[in-house]
Amino acid sequence: MNIEEFTQKLETEFEEVEPGTLTPDTHYKSIKGWSSMHALIIIAFVDAQFDTILNGGDLKSASTIRDLYNIVIEKTK
Amino acid sequence: MIDLKNKKILITGASSGIGRSVAILCDELGAETIITGRNEEELNNTHLLLKNRSKQLTADLSKEDSINELLSKIPSIDGFVHCAGIINPLPVKFIKKKHIDDIFMINFSSAVLLSSGLLSLKKINPQASVVFISSVSAHHPYTGGSLYTSSKAALEAFTRGFALEASAKKIRVNIIAPALVRTNILEQSEQIYSKEEIAEIENRYPFGIGEPIDIANAIAFLLSPLSGWITGTTLNMDGGLLLNSK
């Protein structure tokens, strides 16, 4: 899965985000209405798609969707 | 004064958090403990803190074989405290059967299988006391917790059924439903929830977030003869949290 696809799929999972809002450089924690539910969705999405568990520390260290993607790719190597 | 001398007490989840605190307190109150946990190194760290006779048995309660092996290795007991548990927060739309199986196996099925095994192998003495751990969230939901809270609600129902059957042998069965307690489970949540969310949660506790010893103290009471007239109950422990809820 490339980063564009990753961003698009994550956006679909967030549901309440307007389509086309997220880009790889979006600071995802600053999206409108950000809550712990979004963090849980990211963890569950990555688990389902990549069979990889992100921990809270991973989420803390990632600011943009690109950061997240890079962590996932690094973990699945 | 709570006295647990001459009592053998089995404690699961003793490698950390509430389980470790229960092991230390039971030991201080004179009990002989049988401690189990999945993490051998951490279980050993608990063991090093105990002064009385204690048996340490590594067991993975997510596996039935491991549960049976544990049952075969323990002596007859006077108390059983099941602290093993996992949280695994997950939004409903991501739940697959595997997630249900994982969380129910540790939080619910292992408690049931250990209880059943203790009875059928006659390894639980008359007058014994069993204490399970639920959560206030079994009745007060939180985001991502639907599976966890369901497993705890199931365990509360099992507690009453088990208490009814075990009463014939004068064995008591109770369950404690704590709100947030400062354990590594909370530390994990602190990485998911924002500082503001955590502060907001903490503010809702008139007596602050619980410490493992707060729960261990109540468990020691439920294990002791001082609670001899209490069975089949759920004890909410929430530092006043629910006083504010409608």
Contacts between the chains, C-beta under 8 A, distances in Angstrom:
chain1	res1	chain2	res2	distance
A	35	B	143	7.6
A	35	B	197	7.7
A	36	B	143	6.1
A	36	B	144	7.2
A	36	B	192	5.7
A	36	B	193	4.7
A	36	B	194	7.3
A	36	B	197	6.0
A	37	B	91	6.6
A	37	B	143	5.1
A	37	B	144	6.9
A	39	B	192	4.8
A	39	B	193	7.6
A	40	B	89	5.5
A	40	B	90	6.9
A	40	B	91	5.3
A	40	B	143	6.9
A	40	B	144	4.3
A	40	B	192	6.9
A	41	B	91	5.7
A	41	B	94	7.7
A	43	B	89	7.9
A	43	B	192	7.6
A	44	B	90	5.5
A	44	B	91	5.8
A	44	B	94	3.8
A	45	B	94	7.4
A	47	B	94	7.7
A	48	B	94	6.1
A	48	B	96	8.0
A	55	B	188	7.5
A	55	B	191	6.7
A	56	B	188	6.0
A	56	B	189	7.8
A	56	B	190	7.2
A	56	B	191	2.0
A	56	B	192	4.9
A	57	B	191	5.8
A	59	B	191	6.7
A	59	B	192	6.8
A	60	B	191	6.0
